[in-house]
Amino acid sequence: MTLAIAAAAGALIGLSLGALGGGGSILAVPVLVYGLGQSPAQATTGSLVIVGVTAMVGAVTAYRSGTALLARGLTFGVAAIGGAAAGAKASSLVSGPVLLAAFAALLLVIAAVLVVRQTRTRHGLPGEHRSAHVDNPIITFSPRFACQCPQALTVLVTATAVGVLTGFLGVGGGFLVVPALMLALKLPMEYAAGTSLVVITITSASALAVRAGTGTQPDWSLVAVLTAVAVLGGWTGARLTARLDTTKLQTAFTVLLVLVAGYTAWQAVPALI
C-alpha cells in the first residue's frame, strides 16, 4: 500500500512539475509527511531529491521543445544559490510544525500574487508580451555594454529571496520560481514554466548539498520510487506544455496552491497552539 501511494504521488508530482514548472514540491512534502509517515525534516530533504531529479529531466525536454530559456534559467539559478544555502542552514533551527506552517503561509501568498497577475491580464492591464521580454537581454556586451540595471537588480533580489525560501522549506521552489520569473523577467507562462525547471535543478542541488551534513535521512526507498515515477510524469508533462492553454495552466496552478495550503495549515497550526 505504501509503495502504491508513493507511485501514484510520484506520477502527480511529475506531471505537475513538468506541465506547470512547479507544484512538485508542494505535493511531495505533504505526501511524504501525511501519506508516508516521514517527519517534516525528512520530507523536506527527500523532496529536494525527487523534485531536483525530475526538474533536471524536465528541463532537458523543455529545452528541446523551445520552452526553456537556458541562459535566463542558469543566471537566475546561480543568483539563487547563496540564498538557498542560507535558507537550508536556517531550517535546522526551527521545529517541524513551524516549517509546515511557514510552508502553508507562503503558498497562500504566491497564490494571491498569481490571482492578481491573472486578473490584470484579463482586464487588459500590463501583461505578457513575448517579443518584448523574451528576446531582449537584460545585460549585453556586444557591440557595446548595455544594462537594464533596475531589472537586473530586481532579478538579483528576487533570486536571492527565492533561494532563501527554497532552502528553508526544503523544496525545489517551482511554485516560487514560476511567478518570480513572470514578475522579475516578465516571461510568459509557458516560458516561465520551462525555464523554472532549470532554476529548480540548481537550487535543489545546492540546498541538498547543505542539508547533506545535517544527519536528517528520509526513507530512501520511498524517495527512489517517488523519483522514478515522477521523472516519467515530468517528461510527459513537459511535452504537454506547448499544447495546453497557458491560462488554464496558471489557473490550475493557483487552485492547487490554495488547496494544499489549506490542508497543510489545518494539520500544522494546531501543533503550534
C-alpha angles and dihedrals in degrees: 000000000000092000090047090054090048092050094047092046091047091056092051092046092051096046091048095047095044097045100035102028087234144037095084094101095045088055097040097055098049092042092052092046104037101023104035103028100244122148117248090254092051092045095050090050095046092047090060090061094045096047096037095054093041091049092050092054091043092049091057091051093045092049092052091049091050098245098107118077099208099192093048092046094049092047094049092044095050090048089054097051096087092050092047091054093048092047093050090053092048093051091068090063097062135064128255096254090051090053092050094045091050088047091055094045093051092051090056092050093051091046090053091051091052092048091052092048093047091049091051091051093050091052094051096254121141107309142143123334114177100202095043097053110020098051100038114083121218093222127024131181101186135100082000137342114274130168134189086206100177090055091043089054090048090053092049094049093043094047092049092049091048090049093052093050092043093053094042095051094037094232134126090245102228091140086055100038098051095058090037091057091045092050102036100034097025091230121168114248096258092053093042090053094050096040092048089066089065091050093046092053091055098043094044092052094048094047091046091052090056093045092049091083097049096082094235107136123181124206097282094198090061091044090052093053092046091048096048094050092041091054090057091046092047092052090051093045094050091053090052095053097083091051098050131084105258092211090059090046091056093045091051090047092052094047090049091053093051095048095049092043091054094050094045092049091048089055099039106039097064089057090058095052 
